[in-house]
Amino acid sequence: MNQSWDRDDDGSAYTMNSVDLLSKTTSEHGDADQNHLEGILEGPCEQQEPPPGTTQASIGTIYQIDLDAEHTGKHRPQSKRNISWKYGIPEKTGDGAIKVGEHEAKLVWSTHSGKYAIYVDGEEVHSHTAKGSVLEYKWKWDHAKACICDEDDSQSVRMRIVACRKPPTRSSKDFRCYEFIIAGKVFRELPVLGSSNYQNNAEFQNEEMELNNGQLMSILDIVEPGWRSDGFA
């Protein structure tokens, strides 16, 4: 199905026809997501209220928007990493229109000192010092109220960042040092905003061929070797 997307003047959200989004959600994700489309995220935290006239539409349909990785160290660029994953989550406005609000998860990591910080939409989620060459952190986030939620909050979105300083031996030239998992899916597996189709499976088939030849493709192949077949808990 062709979909038209219009970006708001402030650049913070995309608007599309609500019928198109509902039919896409139903066909690709099942009745469970359709039933959840009308829900509002109401986690236990009360830091911020949703924008007036909007409600969280569905955490079952999350779109990838952009990925950016920069090395910004003053003397040695690779000594500081800034990785940004931008993604979209549908929100329903008061007049019934569907807007895909843009969100950002960000990792800032000094590989020299090991210090790192993780942010969502500018709010700090976690900061720590990585002891080795790999860091990993998991959390659950309420986008409507912009805060971490308790483990038992079924309305929140599960998130996870895994990163390493450099590709290991026997890795592909396209090895991914930074991975963002959201709602049980790797970021690059999410449907692309503005497209009616998911990512082409040919890319994954090529990865499988390289894996069969002993080439590691992602930091996830090291920390969680069975993720391709078993998924994420």
Order of alpha helices (4+ residues) and beta strands (2+ residues): beta-beta-alpha-alpha-beta-beta-beta-beta-beta-beta-beta-beta-beta-beta-beta-beta-alpha-beta-alpha-alpha
